[in-house]
Amino acid sequence: MSDEEAIKLSKSQKRIIVTHDLDYGEIYYLKEQGKIGVIQLRLTDQTTQNTLKKLTQFLDSKKSKSVELNESLIVISDKKIRLFSP
């Protein structure tokens, strides 16, 4: 699926894009800020097990409750989480 198709689907179904693809941060800022939600994983260990662990830690945290996930860019790295909201 192309980036454009993923974005269109995300908007129509009010879904959040979860990705390791760094392009989505740029797409969010340049075109789609506040229109889509993106969780971008910038992890050294991109195995399914580690990705699920980091994602679960974030979703269980207070930080995840402090933003509208379907309108924000969340960058999860090995050491920190950054939130960008419109």
The 8 nearest C-alpha neighbors of each residue, nearest first, counted from 0:
[[1, 4, 5, 2, 3, 6, 8, 7],
 [0, 2, 4, 3, 5, 6, 7, 8],
 [3, 1, 5, 4, 6, 0, 23, 7],
 [4, 2, 6, 1, 5, 7, 0, 8],
 [3, 5, 7, 1, 6, 2, 0, 8],
 [6, 4, 2, 8, 3, 7, 9, 1],
 [5, 7, 9, 3, 8, 4, 2, 10],
 [6, 8, 4, 10, 9, 5, 3, 11],
 [9, 7, 5, 11, 6, 10, 12, 4],
 [8, 10, 14, 6, 13, 12, 7, 11],
 [9, 11, 13, 7, 8, 12, 6, 35],
 [10, 12, 8, 9, 13, 7, 14, 6],
 [11, 13, 9, 14, 10, 8, 7, 15],
 [14, 12, 10, 9, 11, 69, 15, 35],
 [15, 13, 9, 12, 16, 69, 10, 36],
 [14, 16, 36, 37, 69, 9, 17, 35],
 [15, 17, 37, 38, 36, 18, 14, 9],
 [18, 16, 38, 37, 39, 15, 19, 40],
 [19, 17, 39, 20, 40, 16, 38, 37],
 [18, 20, 40, 39, 41, 21, 17, 42],
 [21, 19, 18, 22, 23, 39, 40, 24],
 [20, 22, 23, 24, 19, 39, 25, 41],
 [23, 21, 25, 24, 20, 26, 27, 2],
 [22, 24, 26, 25, 21, 27, 20, 37],
 [25, 23, 27, 22, 26, 21, 28, 72],
 [24, 26, 28, 23, 27, 22, 29, 21],
 [27, 25, 23, 29, 24, 28, 30, 22],
 [26, 28, 31, 32, 24, 25, 30, 29],
 [29, 27, 25, 32, 26, 30, 31, 24],
 [28, 30, 26, 27, 25, 31, 32, 24],
 [31, 29, 26, 27, 28, 32, 25, 34],
 [30, 32, 27, 34, 33, 35, 26, 28],
 [33, 31, 27, 28, 34, 30, 85, 35],
 [32, 34, 70, 85, 35, 71, 31, 84],
 [33, 35, 31, 32, 70, 36, 10, 69],
 [36, 34, 70, 69, 33, 31, 10, 37],
 [35, 37, 69, 70, 15, 71, 68, 72],
 [38, 36, 16, 72, 15, 17, 39, 73],
 [39, 37, 17, 73, 74, 72, 16, 18],
 [38, 40, 74, 18, 19, 17, 73, 37],
 [39, 41, 19, 75, 42, 74, 18, 76],
 [42, 40, 76, 75, 19, 39, 43, 74],
 [43, 41, 76, 44, 77, 45, 40, 75],
 [42, 44, 45, 41, 77, 76, 46, 40],
 [43, 45, 42, 46, 49, 50, 77, 47],
 [46, 44, 42, 50, 43, 49, 47, 19],
 [47, 45, 49, 48, 44, 50, 51, 43],
 [46, 48, 50, 49, 51, 45, 52, 44],
 [47, 49, 51, 46, 50, 52, 45, 53],
 [50, 48, 52, 46, 51, 47, 53, 45],
 [49, 51, 47, 53, 52, 48, 45, 46],
 [52, 50, 54, 48, 49, 53, 55, 47],
 [51, 53, 49, 55, 50, 54, 56, 48],
 [54, 52, 56, 50, 55, 51, 49, 57],
 [53, 55, 51, 57, 56, 52, 50, 58],
 [56, 54, 58, 52, 57, 53, 51, 59],
 [57, 55, 53, 59, 54, 58, 52, 60],
 [56, 58, 60, 54, 55, 59, 63, 53],
 [57, 59, 55, 63, 60, 56, 54, 64],
 [60, 58, 56, 57, 55, 61, 63, 62],
 [61, 59, 57, 62, 58, 63, 56, 64],
 [60, 62, 64, 63, 65, 59, 58, 57],
 [63, 61, 65, 60, 64, 57, 66, 58],
 [64, 62, 58, 61, 65, 60, 66, 57],
 [63, 65, 61, 62, 66, 60, 67, 58],
 [64, 66, 62, 63, 61, 67, 68, 60],
 [67, 65, 64, 68, 63, 71, 84, 62],
 [66, 68, 69, 70, 71, 65, 64, 84],
 [67, 69, 71, 70, 36, 66, 15, 63],
 [68, 70, 36, 35, 67, 15, 71, 14],
 [71, 69, 33, 36, 35, 68, 67, 34],
 [72, 70, 84, 36, 68, 83, 69, 33],
 [71, 73, 37, 83, 36, 38, 82, 84],
 [74, 72, 82, 38, 81, 39, 37, 83],
 [75, 73, 39, 81, 80, 38, 40, 76],
 [74, 76, 80, 40, 41, 39, 79, 73],
 [77, 75, 41, 42, 79, 78, 40, 80],
 [76, 78, 42, 79, 43, 75, 41, 53],
 [79, 77, 76, 80, 75, 42, 41, 81],
 [80, 78, 76, 77, 75, 81, 74, 41],
 [79, 81, 75, 74, 76, 82, 73, 78],
 [82, 80, 74, 73, 75, 79, 83, 72],
 [81, 83, 73, 72, 84, 74, 80, 71],
 [82, 84, 72, 71, 73, 81, 85, 74],
 [85, 83, 71, 72, 82, 70, 33, 66],
 [84, 33, 32, 71, 83, 70, 34, 72]]
